[in-house]
């Protein structure tokens, strides 16, 4: 992740431990993945077993890990810092 926004210069490394809250957003994504996987498996197979769930969820979560990581951090910072629009409509703060 860039230390500063290349567009407006906003500091993206607010303070040590700032992105710990993004873990809760990531957790919500992972719970959603679990629920969707459970629903799909329950529609496809007669009995959903624990190893089956672990395999499917682990595969999907590991596959989407880079996306979940970036989205959770982006959502977390957007809770506290207002989005100002596209690059061509804002001025640099640094």
KOLVO-770995 format. One line per field, with one value per atom (N, C-alpha, C): residue in three letters; atom name; residue number from 1; y, z, x. Coordinates in steps of 0.02 Angstrom, whole numbers, always signed. Example, Ala and Ser with C-alpha at 12.3 -4.5 7.8 and 13.67 -1.06 7.14 Angstrom:
! KOLVO-770995
aa = (ALA,ALA,ALA,SER,SER,SER)
at = (N,CA,C,N,CA,C)
i = (1,1,1,2,2,2)
y = (-284,-225,-165,-112,-53,+2)
z = (+390,+390,+390,+354,+357,+394)
x = (+660,+615,+660,+642,+684,+645)
END
This chain:
! KOLVO-770995
aa = (UNK,UNK,UNK,UNK,UNK,UNK,UNK,UNK,UNK,UNK,UNK,UNK,UNK,UNK,UNK,UNK,UNK,UNK,UNK,UNK,UNK,UNK,UNK,UNK,UNK,UNK,UNK,UNK,UNK,UNK,UNK,UNK,UNK,UNK,UNK,UNK,UNK,UNK,UNK,UNK,UNK,UNK,UNK,UNK,UNK,UNK,UNK,UNK,UNK,UNK,UNK,UNK,UNK,UNK,UNK,UNK,UNK,UNK,UNK,UNK,UNK,UNK,UNK,UNK,UNK,UNK,UNK,UNK,UNK,UNK,UNK,UNK,UNK,UNK,UNK,UNK,UNK,UNK,UNK,UNK,UNK,UNK,UNK,UNK,UNK,UNK,UNK,UNK,UNK,UNK,UNK,UNK,UNK,UNK,UNK,UNK,UNK,UNK,UNK,UNK,UNK,UNK,UNK,UNK,UNK,UNK,UNK,UNK,UNK,UNK,UNK,UNK,UNK,UNK,UNK,UNK,UNK,UNK,UNK,UNK,UNK,UNK,UNK,UNK,UNK,UNK,UNK,UNK,UNK,UNK,UNK,UNK,UNK,UNK,UNK,UNK,UNK,UNK,UNK,UNK,UNK,UNK,UNK,UNK,UNK,UNK,UNK,UNK,UNK,UNK,UNK,UNK,UNK,UNK,UNK,UNK,UNK,UNK,UNK,UNK,UNK,UNK,UNK,UNK,UNK,UNK,UNK,UNK,UNK,UNK,UNK,UNK,UNK,UNK,UNK,UNK,UNK,UNK,UNK,UNK,UNK,UNK,UNK,UNK,UNK,UNK,UNK,UNK,UNK,UNK,UNK,UNK,UNK,UNK,UNK,UNK,UNK,UNK,UNK,UNK,UNK,UNK,UNK,UNK,UNK,UNK,UNK,UNK,UNK,UNK,UNK,UNK,UNK,UNK,UNK,UNK,UNK,UNK,UNK,UNK,UNK,UNK,UNK,UNK,UNK,UNK,UNK,UNK,UNK,UNK,UNK,UNK,UNK,UNK,UNK,UNK,UNK,UNK,UNK,UNK,UNK,UNK,UNK,UNK,UNK,UNK,UNK,UNK,UNK,UNK,UNK,UNK,UNK,UNK,UNK,UNK,UNK,UNK,UNK,UNK,UNK,UNK,UNK,UNK,UNK,UNK,UNK,UNK,UNK,UNK,UNK,UNK,UNK,UNK,UNK,UNK,UNK,UNK,UNK,UNK,UNK,UNK)
at = (N,CA,C,N,CA,C,N,CA,C,N,CA,C,N,CA,C,N,CA,C,N,CA,C,N,CA,C,N,CA,C,N,CA,C,N,CA,C,N,CA,C,N,CA,C,N,CA,C,N,CA,C,N,CA,C,N,CA,C,N,CA,C,N,CA,C,N,CA,C,N,CA,C,N,CA,C,N,CA,C,N,CA,C,N,CA,C,N,CA,C,N,CA,C,N,CA,C,N,CA,C,N,CA,C,N,CA,C,N,CA,C,N,CA,C,N,CA,C,N,CA,C,N,CA,C,N,CA,C,N,CA,C,N,CA,C,N,CA,C,N,CA,C,N,CA,C,N,CA,C,N,CA,C,N,CA,C,N,CA,C,N,CA,C,N,CA,C,N,CA,C,N,CA,C,N,CA,C,N,CA,C,N,CA,C,N,CA,C,N,CA,C,N,CA,C,N,CA,C,N,CA,C,N,CA,C,N,CA,C,N,CA,C,N,CA,C,N,CA,C,N,CA,C,N,CA,C,N,CA,C,N,CA,C,N,CA,C,N,CA,C,N,CA,C,N,CA,C,N,CA,C,N,CA,C,N,CA,C,N,CA,C,N,CA,C,N,CA,C,N,CA,C,N,CA,C,N,CA,C,N,CA,C,N,CA,C,N,CA,C,N,CA,C,N,CA,C,N,CA,C,N,CA,C,N,CA,C,N,CA,C,N,CA,C,N,CA,C,N,CA,C,N,CA,C,N,CA,C)
i = (1,1,1,2,2,2,3,3,3,4,4,4,5,5,5,6,6,6,7,7,7,8,8,8,9,9,9,10,10,10,11,11,11,12,12,12,13,13,13,14,14,14,15,15,15,16,16,16,17,17,17,18,18,18,19,19,19,20,20,20,21,21,21,22,22,22,23,23,23,24,24,24,25,25,25,26,26,26,27,27,27,28,28,28,29,29,29,30,30,30,31,31,31,32,32,32,33,33,33,34,34,34,35,35,35,36,36,36,37,37,37,38,38,38,39,39,39,40,40,40,41,41,41,42,42,42,43,43,43,44,44,44,45,45,45,46,46,46,47,47,47,48,48,48,49,49,49,50,50,50,51,51,51,52,52,52,53,53,53,54,54,54,55,55,55,56,56,56,57,57,57,58,58,58,59,59,59,60,60,60,61,61,61,62,62,62,63,63,63,64,64,64,65,65,65,66,66,66,67,67,67,68,68,68,69,69,69,70,70,70,71,71,71,72,72,72,73,73,73,74,74,74,75,75,75,76,76,76,77,77,77,78,78,78,79,79,79,80,80,80,81,81,81,82,82,82,83,83,83,84,84,84,85,85,85,86,86,86,87,87,87,88,88,88,89,89,89,90,90,90,91,91,91,92,92,92,93,93,93,94,94,94)
y = (-59,+0,+62,+111,+173,+209,+242,+280,+342,+371,+429,+418,+450,+446,+481,+448,+480,+538,+543,+593,+657,+649,+708,+716,+665,+669,+650,+625,+604,+550,+559,+509,+447,+390,+328,+285,+306,+271,+317,+319,+367,+364,+306,+295,+221,+201,+129,+96,+41,+4,+31,+80,+110,+59,+14,-33,-96,-98,-156,-162,-108,-109,-141,-140,-172,-247,-275,-346,-363,-318,-331,-330,-286,-284,-348,-369,-432,-491,-490,-543,-547,-488,-487,-516,-500,-531,-606,-630,-702,-738,-706,-735,-739,-687,-689,-745,-755,-809,-876,-884,-947,-960,-909,-918,-934,-900,-914,-984,-1004,-1071,-1124,-1112,-1160,-1166,-1109,-1111,-1148,-1133,-1166,-1241,-1259,-1330,-1366,-1334,-1367,-1378,-1337,-1347,-1401,-1411,-1457,-1528,-1535,-1602,-1618,-1682,-1704,-1687,-1698,-1685,-1645,-1587,-1545,-1566,-1589,-1611,-1555,-1561,-1511,-1508,-1565,-1560,-1528,-1540,-1510,-1434,-1411,-1339,-1307,-1339,-1312,-1306,-1358,-1356,-1301,-1295,-1244,-1174,-1162,-1096,-1077,-1123,-1108,-1092,-1130,-1117,-1049,-1033,-968,-910,-916,-862,-851,-904,-896,-867,-887,-860,-786,-765,-694,-653,-680,-645,-576,-569,-502,-451,-475,-430,-411,-460,-448,-401,-411,-369,-296,-283,-214,-183,-221,-194,-178,-221,-208,-146,-137,-76,-14,-20,+37,+56,+7,+21,+53,+27,+54,+127,+144,+214,+259,+232,+273,+289,+251,+267,+333,+347,+405,+463,+449,+501,+506,+565,+576,+573,+538,+534,+599,+630,+696,+695,+637,+633,+612,+612,+592,+638,+614,+652,+720,+724,+787,+840,+823,+872,+893,+868,+886,+915,+952,+980,+941,+941,+905,+940,+900,+929,+936,+906,+912,+960)
z = (+0,+0,+0,-38,-41,+27,+47,+109,+104,+44,+32,-31,-34,-93,-151,-208,-264,-294,-278,-306,-263,-200,-157,-104,-94,-45,+25,+34,+100,+130,+192,+227,+239,+212,+219,+277,+309,+368,+427,+449,+500,+564,+593,+656,+663,+707,+716,+741,+710,+729,+702,+657,+631,+596,+559,+519,+557,+622,+660,+654,+648,+639,+573,+524,+460,+468,+522,+535,+545,+575,+586,+519,+474,+407,+370,+375,+344,+373,+438,+471,+442,+431,+402,+332,+292,+225,+231,+277,+284,+309,+353,+375,+316,+275,+216,+169,+160,+117,+146,+212,+244,+233,+243,+236,+164,+116,+45,+28,+51,+36,+67,+128,+161,+122,+101,+64,-2,-38,-103,-94,-44,-32,-10,+30,+53,-5,-58,-117,-164,-162,-208,-182,-116,-88,-35,-22,+26,+97,+114,+182,+179,+212,+213,+273,+259,+313,+330,+388,+411,+365,+346,+300,+233,+209,+147,+155,+209,+222,+230,+268,+279,+213,+171,+107,+61,+56,+12,+38,+102,+130,+127,+145,+144,+73,+24,-45,-69,-54,-76,-40,+26,+64,+43,+33,+11,-59,-102,-169,-171,-128,-126,-74,-43,+10,-11,-69,-87,-96,-123,-133,-66,-23,+43,+84,+80,+118,+97,+32,+8,+19,+7,+17,+90,+136,+207,+230,+206,+224,+193,+131,+98,+132,+150,+186,+253,+289,+355,+351,+304,+299,+274,+233,+209,+263,+318,+374,+406,+406,+442,+397,+334,+289,+230,+219,+167,+98,+52,-18,-53,-86,-116,-190,-222,-293,-334,-400,-444,-438,-459,-454,-487,-543,-579,-548,-494,-463,-393,-370,-303,-307,-254,-252,-202,-211,-166,-99,-44,+23,+46,+10,+32,-10)
x = (+42,+0,+44,+25,+63,+60,+116,+113,+69,+64,+21,-20,-77,-119,-83,-75,-40,-79,-142,-186,-187,-205,-214,-160,-118,-66,-87,-148,-173,-128,-109,-68,-110,-89,-126,-101,-47,-21,-33,-96,-118,-77,-73,-37,-24,+22,+34,-30,-48,-107,-172,-169,-231,-275,-244,-283,-303,-294,-318,-394,-428,-501,-521,-477,-492,-499,-472,-480,-554,-592,-663,-700,-680,-710,-693,-630,-609,-647,-658,-696,-767,-798,-865,-865,-814,-809,-803,-763,-753,-815,-853,-917,-965,-966,-1010,-989,-924,-900,-922,-916,-937,-1011,-1052,-1125,-1144,-1113,-1128,-1105,-1046,-1021,-1066,-1089,-1134,-1200,-1227,-1290,-1282,-1228,-1218,-1206,-1164,-1152,-1215,-1256,-1318,-1366,-1361,-1403,-1375,-1309,-1278,-1269,-1257,-1245,-1298,-1306,-1357,-1338,-1274,-1250,-1185,-1183,-1124,-1081,-1020,-976,-926,-896,-848,-787,-757,-699,-717,-777,-799,-803,-833,-839,-770,-727,-660,-623,-627,-593,-618,-683,-713,-698,-709,-699,-624,-580,-508,-485,-509,-490,-514,-576,-603,-569,-560,-530,-458,-420,-350,-348,-394,-396,-413,-457,-478,-440,-389,-353,-327,-294,-270,-327,-383,-440,-472,-482,-512,-469,-403,-356,-362,-360,-364,-433,-486,-553,-566,-544,-556,-518,-457,-420,-452,-475,-506,-572,-611,-674,-660,-609,-593,-571,-528,-505,-561,-607,-663,-714,-713,-757,-735,-670,-643,-622,-605,-581,-629,-655,-706,-674,-707,-686,-703,-654,-664,-679,-676,-691,-632,-639,-585,-524,-467,-404,-406,-439,-439,-484,-520,-565,-542,-484,-461,-391,-372,-304,-262,-197,-152,-148,-144,-140,-68,-21,+49,+88)
END
